[in-house]
Amino acid sequence: MAAGGGGPAVSPMATPSWAVRIRGADGEIAGAGILLTPQWVLTCAHVVDRTADVMTAEFVGAVGHGVPAVPARLERDAYVPETLDADGDPSGDVALLRLERPRPAEETVRLHRLSAPNREVRMYGFPYEHNGGIWFRATAVGVCGRDGQVQLIPASPGELASPGCSGAGVADSDTGEVIGMVLSGQEDRHGNRFSFMSPVETIVRHLPRLDPVTTGPSAVDPQLRSTADDILPELLDRPFAQRLAAWLRDDGSQVKISVVRHGDAAREATLRRAITLADRELRTPVSVDRASLDPPGTVPSAGGHDLAVYAEGRTSAGIAERIAERLGLPHPEEAPLERIRAARAILNLVVVGVDEAVDPLGVLDLLDVLRADGSRLLLVLRTAGDCHRRAREQLLTGPERGRRARLVERLKEITGPLAEDLRERLAAVAPQGLRPLDSDLVAAHAALADLLRAAGAADHDGEGQGEALPGPGPDLARYERLADRVEGRLTAGVAALDRLRDRRDELAGRLRSYQVMHQHSLRGEEDPAVDGLYLRAHTLLRARPCDVRAAEAAVDAYTRRVDGHAGATGPVARDVHGARDGHGRGDDGRGARPGHGTGDGGGDGHRSEDGYGARDGYGARDGYGAQDGHGPGDDGRGARPGHGTGDGHGIGDGGGDGQRAGDGYGARDGYGARGGCGAGDGCGARDGYGPRDGYGGGDAS
């Protein structure tokens, strides 16, 4: 018999021998199945056509090149159709087919009980596009519905189980064991895609005859199962049953600690009842439908726990081995606690009689490892003594204090530095399309105040039984969700405002460069209309907070007007970048009348009479550098005074000292205006980018 997906010698991605393709009487593929014995094939009830006498089972993983096809008939007493309860939760949908001719025993596989949540799994189905069979990968994420079905999240959008996959075996990726069967795959109205499987315990509950072909111990130790005497109405402690059912339905509390003393028949029976009803395999319609014993809120959903252990007389190592086995952890030569620690596995665990274990403190240390990794724990002790106090401190109150302290620090960061970052951005730029965040900050401040008030509050016992109940303290889970929400919104708001501030800076640079271009084109003339547009844009960019949208419109209006003015004389205006008539338009050639610069260069454009582009050098009289070019000399590459003299970078009254001269980097009206980069009033000067009235000085960025 193949062990869990074809045996260790077979590639995990090979076609499994137990995978069955099922065709209806019309010859079309109806779904998939799992070969459990030489004559039994497990599949979904909705795959089976009950009106047909015979279907066909095809064995695509059989040895050899052929695909044997065997007639198969429904086992009438092994057919459980899907039903829906009052809330629309599905149940059932399992069936067995009997083959007319048996298959080799080595092609079969056993089902295996294994804790399902958070496992990586594979399923082999026959969708229409891949009707020869294909593996799908997914992650089992948790229980849904009262039948204990498990939701599967596909590893990629294309791996959603589709028609042709119903009835496929679900194999655990780590162990290869078949731990369930695919029920369906669907996409909801929001575009979310997922599948569902029926785990082995649920299948065996619906079809008890499959117990002989199922391996793995039950999830519930025998001492914790309901007995015939437990059905007596007087043995139901209703408040206790409601609290147990709430935890088993995941009420948000990670750790619950209760005391159930020996001799308290009602609480003992209520505890066994809750554990039994929460188990997929032990839960039965009879146990659920006892109206006299099932008052509202006392019946947990199937799959509420993954394992229930009776600790009395057992060692912590023995309990750890039981947990490791349930989790399917390999390498038995290693200590079970180390395997659990390395796996970082998560499960819902019930441990009864913790204080009656051989080494109770060792059990608490084991449970603390599970708690730290995210497992949910229900601990039941027999007395409210030292072990109970240690359990509460180690597993409940201590971690809660740490959790509360971390949450306090996080809320301080949100209401302090993060909020200050937001205020700083709001002072610089006006929000556009950003939802107000005041109410979020108020909620965060209120949560912080509540947590600080409760910092010294003690935990409360319930009913004198030593049971940890929700006390009057703050709801940490709710405040954690609040912190997530507020932090996310503030972080997104800061990022959006940073983008606006960056856009403001880009607009300021654009405005400055266009002003330089316009001033060069005017050669000292004035244009009040254009100046008015510039002044409006400049004023809007200087405003705090800056309305970036309005500033952008004003800059656009100014640059369009400058472009229109420049178009009258050339793309770059009269004296820009070194030419009287522009870089590309002139009287004599490629560049402008005198060449690349100005002056008396030849009619040949780029190569003029005495230099690179003009009489006296690189830039010539009014060119890139100054009166006489880029550097010294009369006929060299540059010019007489240097980079920024004569008429400077932007024409005017620049000094004779190069880059830092008389009126700055360029000139009176140049790149930086009177107080340019190196002198006067700073990088931007009176009307420039920086100090006195500039972009970065005077009025904060």
C-alpha positions as CSV (number, residue, x, y, z in Angstrom):
1,M,0.0,0.0,0.0
2,A,1.3,3.4,-0.9
3,A,2.1,5.5,2.2
4,G,0.8,9.0,1.8
5,G,1.0,9.8,-1.9
6,G,3.0,7.0,-3.5
7,G,5.7,6.1,-1.1
8,P,9.1,7.7,-0.4
9,A,10.7,6.4,-3.6
10,V,8.2,8.3,-5.8
11,S,8.8,12.0,-6.7
12,P,6.3,14.2,-4.8
13,M,5.3,15.8,-8.1
14,A,4.7,12.5,-10.0
15,T,1.2,11.3,-10.7
16,P,0.0,9.5,-7.6
17,S,-1.1,5.9,-8.1
18,W,-4.2,6.6,-5.9
19,A,-5.5,9.5,-8.1
20,V,-8.6,8.5,-9.9
21,R,-10.3,10.3,-12.8
22,I,-14.1,9.7,-12.8
23,R,-16.2,9.9,-15.9
24,G,-20.0,9.9,-16.0
25,A,-22.2,7.8,-18.1
26,D,-22.0,10.3,-20.9
27,G,-18.2,9.9,-21.0
28,E,-17.5,13.4,-19.7
29,I,-15.1,14.0,-16.7
30,A,-17.2,14.3,-13.6
31,G,-14.5,14.8,-11.0
32,A,-11.7,13.0,-9.2
33,G,-11.4,10.3,-6.5
34,I,-9.0,8.6,-4.1
35,L,-8.3,4.8,-4.3
36,L,-8.5,3.7,-0.6
37,T,-8.8,-0.1,-1.1
38,P,-8.5,-2.4,-4.1
39,Q,-12.3,-1.9,-4.6
40,W,-13.2,1.4,-3.0
41,V,-12.9,4.9,-4.4
42,L,-13.7,7.9,-2.2
43,T,-15.2,11.0,-4.0
44,C,-17.7,13.8,-3.5
45,A,-21.4,13.0,-3.6
46,H,-22.0,15.8,-6.2
47,V,-19.6,14.0,-8.6
48,V,-21.7,10.9,-8.6
49,D,-24.7,10.6,-11.0
50,R,-27.2,8.6,-8.9
51,T,-29.4,8.0,-12.0
52,A,-26.6,6.2,-13.8
53,D,-26.0,2.5,-13.3
54,V,-22.4,2.7,-13.8
55,M,-19.6,5.3,-14.0
56,T,-16.0,4.8,-15.1
57,A,-12.9,5.1,-12.8
58,E,-9.6,5.7,-14.7
59,F,-6.2,5.2,-13.1
60,V,-3.9,7.7,-14.6
61,G,-1.0,6.9,-12.3
62,A,-1.0,3.1,-12.9
63,V,2.3,1.4,-13.8
64,G,2.8,1.3,-17.6
65,H,1.8,3.5,-20.4
66,G,-1.9,2.8,-20.4
67,V,-4.7,4.2,-18.3
68,P,-6.9,1.4,-17.0
69,A,-10.6,2.1,-17.0
70,V,-12.8,0.2,-14.6
71,P,-16.6,0.4,-14.3
72,A,-17.7,1.6,-10.8
73,R,-21.0,1.7,-9.0
74,L,-22.2,3.8,-6.1
75,E,-22.3,2.2,-2.7
76,R,-25.8,3.1,-1.7
77,D,-25.3,3.1,2.0
78,A,-22.1,5.2,1.7
79,Y,-23.6,8.3,0.1
80,V,-24.0,11.5,2.1
81,P,-25.2,14.4,-0.1
82,E,-24.4,18.0,0.7
83,T,-27.0,19.6,2.9
84,L,-27.3,23.2,4.2
85,D,-28.3,24.2,7.7
86,A,-30.4,27.2,8.6
87,D,-27.3,29.5,8.3
88,G,-26.3,28.1,4.9
89,D,-23.4,26.1,6.2
90,P,-22.7,23.0,4.1
91,S,-22.3,19.5,5.4
92,G,-21.6,16.1,4.0
93,D,-20.9,15.7,0.2
94,V,-19.0,12.4,0.4
95,A,-19.6,9.1,-1.3
96,L,-17.9,5.7,-2.1
97,L,-17.7,4.0,-5.4
98,R,-17.2,0.2,-5.7
99,L,-15.0,-1.0,-8.6
100,E,-16.2,-4.0,-10.6
101,R,-12.5,-5.2,-10.9
102,P,-10.1,-4.6,-8.0
103,R,-6.9,-2.7,-8.4
104,P,-3.5,-3.7,-7.0
105,A,-3.2,-3.0,-3.3
106,E,0.1,-1.1,-3.8
107,E,-1.8,1.5,-5.7
108,T,-4.0,2.4,-2.7
109,V,-3.5,5.0,0.0
110,R,-4.7,5.4,3.5
111,L,-6.3,8.5,4.9
112,H,-4.4,10.2,7.8
113,R,-5.5,12.3,10.7
114,L,-3.4,15.4,11.0
115,S,-3.9,18.9,12.3
116,A,-4.8,20.8,9.2
117,P,-4.5,24.6,9.8
118,N,-1.5,26.4,8.2
119,R,-0.3,23.4,6.4
120,E,1.1,23.5,2.8
121,V,-0.9,21.0,0.8
122,R,-1.1,19.6,-2.8
123,M,-4.1,18.2,-4.6
124,Y,-4.2,16.2,-7.9
125,G,-7.3,17.0,-10.0
126,F,-8.5,16.9,-13.6
127,P,-9.7,20.3,-14.8
128,Y,-10.9,20.7,-18.3
129,E,-7.7,22.4,-19.5
130,H,-5.5,19.7,-17.9
131,N,-7.7,16.6,-18.1
132,G,-4.7,14.4,-17.9
133,G,-4.2,15.5,-14.3
134,I,-2.3,18.3,-12.6
135,W,-1.1,19.2,-9.1
136,F,-2.6,22.3,-7.4
137,R,-0.8,23.9,-4.4
138,A,-2.5,25.6,-1.5
139,T,-2.4,26.5,2.2
140,A,-5.0,25.2,4.6
141,V,-5.9,28.3,6.7
142,G,-8.7,27.4,9.1
143,V,-12.1,26.0,9.8
144,C,-15.3,27.2,8.3
145,G,-18.9,26.1,8.9
146,R,-20.2,23.7,11.5
147,D,-19.1,20.6,9.5
148,G,-15.4,21.4,10.1
149,Q,-14.6,22.0,6.5
150,V,-11.2,23.7,5.9
151,Q,-10.6,26.7,3.7
152,L,-7.7,26.4,1.1
153,I,-5.9,29.4,-0.2
154,P,-4.3,28.7,-3.7
155,A,-0.6,29.2,-3.9
156,S,-1.2,31.3,-7.1
157,P,-4.4,32.6,-8.8
158,G,-4.1,29.9,-11.5
159,E,-4.2,27.1,-8.9
160,L,-7.7,27.5,-7.8
161,A,-9.4,24.1,-7.8
162,S,-11.8,24.1,-10.7
163,P,-14.4,21.7,-12.1
164,G,-12.7,18.3,-12.5
165,C,-11.0,18.6,-9.1
166,S,-13.9,17.8,-6.8
167,G,-13.1,14.5,-5.0
168,A,-9.3,15.0,-5.4
169,G,-7.1,13.9,-2.5
170,V,-5.4,16.6,-0.5
171,A,-1.8,15.6,0.4
172,D,0.3,17.3,3.1
173,S,3.4,18.7,1.4
174,D,5.7,17.8,4.3
175,T,4.7,14.2,5.0
176,G,2.9,13.2,1.7
177,E,-0.1,11.9,3.8
178,V,-3.6,12.3,2.4
179,I,-5.3,14.5,5.0
180,G,-8.5,15.4,3.2
181,M,-10.6,15.6,0.0
182,V,-11.4,18.6,-2.2
183,L,-15.0,19.7,-2.1
184,S,-15.2,22.7,-4.3
185,G,-13.4,25.8,-5.6
186,Q,-15.0,29.2,-6.2
187,E,-14.4,32.9,-6.7
188,D,-16.6,35.3,-4.7
189,R,-18.0,38.6,-5.9
190,H,-15.0,40.5,-4.6
191,G,-12.6,38.4,-6.7
192,N,-11.3,36.3,-3.8
193,R,-10.4,32.8,-4.9
194,F,-10.4,29.8,-2.6
195,S,-11.2,26.1,-2.3
196,F,-12.5,23.9,0.5
197,M,-11.6,20.5,1.7
198,S,-13.2,18.0,4.0
199,P,-10.6,16.9,6.5
200,V,-10.1,13.2,7.3
201,E,-11.9,13.3,10.6
202,T,-15.0,14.8,9.0
203,I,-15.0,12.2,6.2
204,V,-14.7,9.4,8.8
205,R,-17.6,10.9,10.8
206,H,-19.8,10.8,7.7
207,L,-18.5,7.4,6.6
208,P,-17.5,5.4,9.7
209,R,-16.6,2.3,7.6
210,L,-13.5,4.2,6.5
211,D,-12.0,4.0,10.0
212,P,-10.0,0.8,9.2
213,V,-8.2,2.6,6.3
214,T,-7.4,5.7,8.4
215,T,-4.2,6.2,10.3
216,G,-3.1,8.6,13.0
217,P,-4.5,8.9,16.5
218,S,-7.7,10.7,17.3
219,A,-7.5,14.3,18.2
220,V,-9.1,13.7,21.6
221,D,-7.7,11.5,24.3
222,P,-10.2,8.8,25.5
223,Q,-10.5,10.3,29.0
224,L,-11.9,13.6,27.5
225,R,-14.8,12.1,25.5
226,S,-18.4,12.4,26.5
227,T,-19.9,9.4,28.2
228,A,-23.5,8.1,28.2
229,D,-24.0,9.7,31.6
230,D,-23.0,13.2,30.4
231,I,-26.4,13.6,28.6
232,L,-28.3,14.2,31.8
233,P,-29.7,17.8,31.8
234,E,-28.6,18.5,35.4
235,L,-24.9,17.9,34.4
236,L,-24.8,20.9,32.1
237,D,-23.1,24.0,33.7
238,R,-24.6,26.5,31.2
239,P,-22.4,29.6,31.9
240,F,-19.3,27.4,31.8
241,A,-20.5,25.8,28.6
242,Q,-21.1,29.2,27.0
243,R,-17.6,30.4,27.9
244,L,-16.0,27.2,26.6
245,A,-18.0,27.4,23.3
246,A,-17.0,31.0,22.9
247,W,-13.3,30.2,23.2
248,L,-13.6,27.2,20.9
249,R,-15.3,29.6,18.4
250,D,-12.3,31.9,18.8
251,D,-13.5,34.7,20.9
252,G,-10.2,36.6,20.4
253,S,-8.5,35.4,23.6
254,Q,-5.4,33.4,23.1
255,V,-5.1,31.7,26.5
256,K,-7.9,30.6,28.7
257,I,-7.3,29.0,32.2
258,S,-10.0,27.2,34.1
259,V,-10.2,25.2,37.3
260,V,-12.4,22.0,37.2
261,R,-12.1,20.2,40.6
262,H,-12.4,16.5,40.9
263,G,-15.9,15.7,42.1
264,D,-17.6,18.6,40.3
265,A,-19.6,16.4,38.1
266,A,-21.5,19.2,36.2
267,R,-18.3,21.0,35.2
268,E,-16.5,17.8,34.3
269,A,-19.4,16.7,32.1
270,T,-19.7,20.1,30.6
271,L,-16.0,20.1,29.8
272,R,-16.1,16.7,28.1
273,R,-19.2,17.7,26.2
274,A,-17.5,20.8,24.8
275,I,-14.4,19.0,23.8
276,T,-16.4,16.2,22.1
277,L,-18.7,18.6,20.2
278,A,-15.7,20.6,19.0
279,D,-14.0,17.5,17.5
280,R,-14.8,16.8,13.8
281,E,-14.9,13.1,14.2
282,L,-16.6,12.6,17.5
283,R,-19.3,15.2,16.9
284,T,-22.6,13.5,15.7
285,P,-26.0,14.8,14.9
286,V,-27.4,13.1,18.0
287,S,-24.9,15.0,20.2
288,V,-25.7,18.3,18.6
289,D,-29.5,18.0,18.3
290,R,-30.2,17.2,22.0
291,A,-32.5,20.2,22.5
292,S,-32.7,19.9,26.2
293,L,-28.9,20.0,26.5
294,D,-28.2,22.6,23.8
295,P,-29.2,26.0,25.0
296,P,-28.1,28.9,22.9
297,G,-24.4,29.6,22.8
298,T,-23.3,26.3,24.2
299,V,-22.5,24.3,21.1
300,P,-19.1,25.0,19.5
301,S,-18.4,24.5,15.9
302,A,-16.6,21.4,14.7
303,G,-12.9,21.9,14.5
304,G,-12.8,24.3,17.4
305,H,-9.7,22.5,18.7
306,D,-6.9,20.6,16.9
307,L,-5.9,18.4,19.9
308,A,-7.2,17.7,23.4
309,V,-4.7,16.1,25.8
310,Y,-5.2,14.5,29.2
311,A,-2.1,15.4,31.1
312,E,-2.6,13.5,34.4
313,G,0.3,11.1,35.1
314,R,2.1,12.1,31.9
315,T,5.5,13.8,31.4
316,S,6.0,17.0,29.5
317,A,8.1,15.0,27.0
318,G,5.2,12.6,26.5
319,I,2.8,15.5,25.9
320,A,5.2,17.1,23.5
321,E,5.5,13.8,21.6
322,R,1.7,13.7,21.3
323,I,1.6,17.3,20.0
324,A,4.4,16.6,17.5
325,E,2.6,13.5,16.2
326,R,-0.6,15.5,15.7
327,L,1.4,18.2,13.8
328,G,3.1,15.6,11.6
329,L,6.6,16.6,12.6
330,P,9.3,14.3,11.2
331,H,12.7,13.3,12.7
332,P,11.7,11.3,15.7
333,E,15.4,11.1,16.7
334,E,15.2,14.7,17.9
335,A,13.5,15.7,21.1
336,P,9.8,16.5,20.5
337,L,10.1,20.0,22.1
338,E,12.9,20.9,19.7
339,R,10.9,19.7,16.8
340,I,7.9,21.8,17.9
341,R,10.2,24.8,18.5
342,A,11.8,24.5,15.1
343,A,8.4,24.0,13.3
344,R,6.8,27.1,14.8
345,A,3.5,25.3,14.2
346,I,0.2,26.8,15.4
347,L,-2.7,24.9,16.7
348,N,-5.7,25.2,19.1
349,L,-4.7,23.0,22.0
350,V,-6.7,21.8,25.1
351,V,-4.7,20.4,28.0
352,V,-6.7,19.0,31.0
353,G,-5.1,18.3,34.4
354,V,-1.9,20.3,33.9
355,D,-1.2,20.4,37.6
356,E,-1.5,16.6,37.7
357,A,1.3,15.9,35.2
358,V,4.5,14.3,36.3
359,D,6.3,17.6,35.8
360,P,3.8,20.5,35.7
361,L,6.4,23.2,35.3
362,G,7.9,21.4,32.3
363,V,4.4,21.3,30.8
364,L,4.0,25.0,31.3
365,D,7.3,25.7,29.6
366,L,6.2,23.6,26.7
367,L,2.9,25.5,26.5
368,D,4.8,28.8,26.7
369,V,6.7,27.8,23.5
370,L,3.5,27.2,21.7
371,R,1.9,30.4,23.0
372,A,4.9,32.5,21.9
373,D,4.5,31.1,18.3
374,G,0.8,31.9,18.2
375,S,-1.0,28.8,19.3
376,R,-4.3,29.2,21.3
377,L,-4.4,27.3,24.6
378,L,-7.2,26.2,26.9
379,L,-5.7,25.0,30.2
380,V,-7.7,23.1,32.8
381,L,-6.3,22.6,36.3
382,R,-7.7,20.7,39.3
383,T,-6.8,23.2,42.0
384,A,-6.2,26.9,42.3
385,G,-2.8,26.4,43.9
386,D,0.8,27.2,43.1
387,C,0.7,25.6,39.6
388,H,-2.4,27.7,38.8
389,R,-0.7,30.9,39.9
390,R,2.4,30.1,37.9
391,A,0.3,29.2,34.8
392,R,-1.5,32.5,35.0
393,E,1.7,34.5,35.4
394,Q,3.7,32.6,32.7
395,L,0.9,32.2,30.1
396,L,-1.6,34.9,30.8
397,T,-0.9,37.9,32.9
398,G,2.9,38.2,32.2
399,P,2.5,38.0,28.4
400,E,-0.5,40.4,28.6
401,R,1.6,42.9,30.5
402,G,4.2,42.7,27.8
403,R,1.7,42.9,25.1
404,R,0.1,45.9,26.7
405,A,3.5,47.6,27.2
406,R,4.4,47.1,23.5
407,L,1.0,48.5,22.5
408,V,1.5,51.5,24.7
409,E,4.9,52.2,23.1
410,R,3.4,51.8,19.7
411,L,0.6,54.3,20.4
412,K,3.1,56.7,21.8
413,E,5.0,56.6,18.6
414,I,1.8,57.1,16.6
415,T,0.5,60.0,18.6
416,G,4.0,61.5,19.0
417,P,6.6,61.4,16.2
418,L,4.3,60.1,13.5
419,A,1.6,62.7,14.3
420,E,4.4,65.4,14.4
421,D,5.6,64.3,11.0
422,L,2.0,64.7,9.7
423,R,1.7,68.2,11.3
424,E,5.0,69.3,9.7
425,R,3.8,68.2,6.3
426,L,0.4,69.9,6.7
427,A,2.2,73.1,7.6
428,A,4.1,73.0,4.4
429,V,1.5,71.9,1.8
430,A,-2.3,71.9,1.8
431,P,-3.8,68.3,1.7
432,Q,-5.5,67.5,-1.5
433,G,-7.7,64.4,-1.6
434,L,-6.5,63.3,1.8
435,R,-9.2,62.3,4.3
436,P,-9.0,64.2,7.6
437,L,-7.1,62.2,10.2
438,D,-8.1,64.2,13.4
439,S,-10.6,61.5,14.5
440,D,-8.1,58.8,14.1
441,L,-5.6,60.6,16.3
442,V,-8.2,61.3,18.9
443,A,-9.1,57.6,19.0
444,A,-5.4,56.7,19.3
445,H,-4.9,59.2,22.2
446,A,-8.0,57.8,23.9
447,A,-6.7,54.2,23.6
448,L,-3.3,55.2,25.0
449,A,-5.0,56.9,28.0
450,D,-7.1,53.8,28.6
451,L,-4.1,51.5,28.5
452,L,-2.1,53.8,30.8
453,R,-4.9,53.8,33.3
454,A,-5.1,50.0,33.2
455,A,-1.3,49.4,33.4
456,G,-1.5,48.5,37.1
457,A,-4.8,46.7,37.0
458,A,-4.9,43.1,38.2
459,D,-6.5,40.2,36.3
460,H,-9.7,38.9,37.7
461,D,-10.9,35.3,38.4
462,G,-14.3,34.1,37.5
463,E,-16.9,32.7,39.9
464,G,-14.2,31.9,42.5
465,Q,-13.1,29.0,40.3
466,G,-9.7,30.5,39.3
467,E,-11.0,31.0,35.7
468,A,-9.5,33.8,33.6
469,L,-12.5,35.8,32.4
470,P,-12.5,39.0,30.4
471,G,-12.2,41.6,33.0
472,P,-12.8,45.3,33.0
473,G,-9.4,46.0,31.4
474,P,-8.9,47.3,27.9
475,D,-9.5,45.1,24.9
476,L,-6.0,44.7,23.6
477,A,-7.0,43.0,20.4
478,R,-9.3,45.9,19.5
479,Y,-6.7,48.5,20.4
480,E,-4.1,46.6,18.3
481,R,-6.5,46.8,15.3
482,L,-7.0,50.5,16.0
483,A,-3.2,51.0,16.1
484,D,-2.8,49.1,12.8
485,R,-5.5,51.3,11.2
486,V,-4.3,54.7,12.5
487,E,-0.6,53.9,11.8
488,G,-1.5,52.9,8.2
489,R,-3.5,56.0,7.6
490,L,-1.0,58.4,9.0
491,T,1.9,56.7,7.2
492,A,-0.1,57.0,3.9
493,G,-1.0,60.6,4.7
494,V,2.7,61.6,5.3
495,A,3.7,59.8,2.0
496,A,0.9,61.7,0.1
497,L,2.0,65.0,1.5
498,D,5.6,64.3,0.8
499,R,4.6,63.7,-2.9
500,L,2.9,67.1,-2.9
501,R,5.9,68.8,-1.3
502,D,8.2,67.2,-3.9
503,R,5.8,68.5,-6.6
504,R,5.9,71.9,-5.1
505,D,9.7,71.9,-5.3
506,E,9.6,70.8,-8.9
507,L,7.3,73.6,-9.7
508,A,9.6,76.1,-8.0
509,G,12.5,74.9,-10.0
510,R,10.5,75.1,-13.2
511,L,9.4,78.6,-12.4
512,R,12.9,79.7,-11.7
513,S,14.4,78.3,-14.9
514,Y,11.6,79.9,-17.0
515,Q,12.2,83.3,-15.3
516,V,15.9,83.1,-16.2
517,M,14.9,82.3,-19.8
518,H,12.4,85.1,-19.9
519,Q,14.9,87.7,-18.5
520,H,17.5,86.7,-21.1
521,S,15.0,87.1,-23.9
522,L,14.0,90.6,-22.7
523,R,17.5,92.1,-22.4
524,G,16.5,94.6,-19.8
525,E,13.0,95.3,-21.1
526,E,9.9,94.9,-19.0
527,D,6.7,92.9,-19.6
528,P,4.2,93.7,-16.9
529,A,1.7,91.0,-18.0
530,V,4.3,88.2,-17.8
531,D,5.7,89.7,-14.5
532,G,2.2,89.6,-13.0
533,L,1.9,85.9,-13.9
534,Y,5.3,85.2,-12.4
535,L,4.4,87.1,-9.2
536,R,1.2,85.1,-8.7
537,A,3.0,81.8,-9.2
538,H,5.8,82.8,-6.9
539,T,3.4,84.0,-4.2
540,L,1.4,80.7,-4.3
541,L,4.6,78.6,-4.0
542,R,5.8,80.7,-1.0
543,A,2.5,80.4,0.8
544,R,2.4,78.1,3.8
545,P,0.7,75.8,3.5
546,C,1.1,75.8,-0.2
547,D,-1.9,75.0,-2.4
548,V,0.1,72.9,-4.9
549,R,-2.8,72.5,-7.3
550,A,-3.3,76.3,-7.5
551,A,0.4,76.8,-7.7
552,E,0.7,74.3,-10.5
553,A,-2.0,76.1,-12.5
554,A,-0.2,79.4,-12.0
555,V,3.2,78.1,-13.0
556,D,1.6,76.5,-16.1
557,A,0.0,79.9,-17.0
558,Y,3.4,81.6,-16.6
559,T,5.4,79.1,-18.6
560,R,2.9,79.0,-21.5
561,R,3.1,82.8,-21.7
562,V,7.0,82.7,-21.7
563,D,7.0,80.0,-24.3
564,G,4.7,82.1,-26.5
565,H,7.0,85.1,-26.0
566,A,10.1,83.1,-26.9
567,G,8.4,81.7,-30.0
568,A,8.5,85.2,-31.5
569,T,12.3,85.1,-31.6
570,G,13.2,81.5,-31.4
571,P,12.8,78.5,-29.2
572,V,15.1,79.9,-26.5
573,A,14.9,83.7,-26.9
574,R,17.4,86.2,-28.0
575,D,20.4,85.8,-25.6
576,V,19.8,82.5,-24.0
577,H,22.6,79.9,-24.0
578,G,24.9,82.1,-26.0
579,A,23.4,83.4,-29.2
580,R,21.8,86.7,-30.2
581,D,19.1,85.0,-32.2
582,G,18.8,81.7,-30.4
583,H,20.4,78.3,-30.3
584,G,18.9,77.0,-33.5
585,R,17.8,80.0,-35.4
586,G,19.9,82.8,-36.9
587,D,21.2,84.4,-40.1
588,D,24.3,82.6,-40.9
589,G,24.1,78.9,-40.2
590,R,23.7,76.1,-37.8
591,G,23.6,77.9,-34.6
592,A,22.9,81.7,-34.8
593,R,24.3,84.6,-36.6
594,P,27.7,84.4,-35.1
595,G,27.9,80.7,-34.1
596,H,27.4,78.7,-31.0
597,G,28.0,81.8,-28.9
598,T,27.7,85.4,-30.2
599,G,29.9,88.1,-31.4
600,D,31.5,87.8,-34.8
601,G,31.8,84.1,-35.4
602,G,31.7,83.0,-39.0
603,G,28.7,82.2,-40.9
604,D,29.4,78.5,-40.4
605,G,27.6,78.1,-37.2
606,H,29.3,75.7,-34.8
607,R,32.8,76.4,-36.1
608,S,33.4,80.2,-36.0
609,E,36.3,82.3,-36.8
610,D,38.4,82.4,-33.6
611,G,37.1,79.7,-31.3
612,Y,34.6,77.0,-30.6
613,G,31.6,79.1,-31.5
614,A,32.6,82.8,-31.7
615,R,35.4,85.4,-31.9
616,D,36.7,85.1,-28.3
617,G,36.0,81.6,-27.2
618,Y,33.5,79.1,-26.0
619,G,30.7,81.5,-25.2
620,A,31.8,84.8,-26.8
621,R,30.7,88.2,-25.9
622,D,27.2,87.5,-24.5
623,G,27.5,83.8,-24.4
624,Y,27.5,81.0,-22.0
625,G,30.3,82.3,-19.8
626,A,30.7,86.0,-20.2
627,Q,32.0,88.8,-22.3
628,D,35.0,86.9,-23.5
629,G,34.0,83.2,-23.0
630,H,34.5,80.4,-20.7
631,G,38.1,81.1,-19.6
632,P,41.0,83.4,-20.0
633,G,42.5,84.5,-23.3
634,D,41.5,86.3,-26.4
635,D,41.3,83.4,-28.8
636,G,41.2,80.3,-26.7
637,R,38.5,78.0,-25.9
638,G,37.2,80.2,-23.2
639,A,37.3,83.9,-22.7
640,R,39.0,86.6,-20.8
641,P,37.5,86.9,-17.3
642,G,36.0,83.4,-16.6
643,H,32.8,81.5,-16.1
644,G,30.6,84.1,-14.6
645,T,31.9,87.6,-15.5
646,G,31.0,90.3,-17.9
647,D,27.4,89.6,-18.5
648,G,27.5,86.4,-16.5
649,H,25.4,83.4,-16.7
650,G,22.3,85.4,-17.2
651,I,23.5,88.8,-18.4
652,G,23.8,91.9,-16.2
653,D,26.3,93.3,-13.9
654,G,28.2,90.3,-12.7
655,G,31.6,91.0,-11.3
656,G,35.0,90.1,-12.7
657,D,35.8,87.3,-10.3
658,G,34.2,84.3,-11.9
659,Q,31.5,82.1,-10.2
660,R,31.1,84.3,-7.2
661,A,31.0,87.8,-8.5
662,G,29.4,91.2,-8.0
663,D,25.8,90.1,-8.1
664,G,26.1,86.3,-7.9
665,Y,26.1,83.3,-10.0
666,G,24.7,84.8,-13.1
667,A,24.0,88.5,-12.9
668,R,21.5,91.0,-11.8
669,D,18.6,89.2,-13.3
670,G,20.2,85.9,-14.0
671,Y,20.0,82.5,-12.5
672,G,20.0,83.6,-9.0
673,A,19.1,87.4,-9.4
674,R,20.9,90.1,-7.5
675,G,21.8,87.9,-4.6
676,G,22.9,84.8,-6.4
677,C,24.5,81.6,-5.3
678,G,27.6,83.0,-3.9
679,A,26.8,86.6,-2.8
680,G,24.2,89.1,-2.1
681,D,21.1,87.5,-0.6
682,G,21.8,83.8,-1.0
683,C,21.2,81.1,-3.5
684,G,18.0,82.6,-4.8
685,A,18.4,86.1,-3.6
686,R,15.7,88.7,-3.6
687,D,13.4,86.9,-6.0
688,G,15.4,83.7,-6.3
689,Y,15.4,80.3,-4.9
690,G,16.8,80.8,-1.5
691,P,17.2,83.3,1.4
692,R,15.8,86.8,1.8
693,D,12.5,86.1,0.0
694,G,13.5,82.9,-1.5
695,Y,12.2,79.4,-1.6
696,G,14.3,78.0,1.1
697,G,14.9,81.0,3.3
698,G,12.7,83.4,5.2
699,D,9.6,81.2,4.9
700,A,10.3,77.6,5.9
701,S,10.2,74.8,3.4
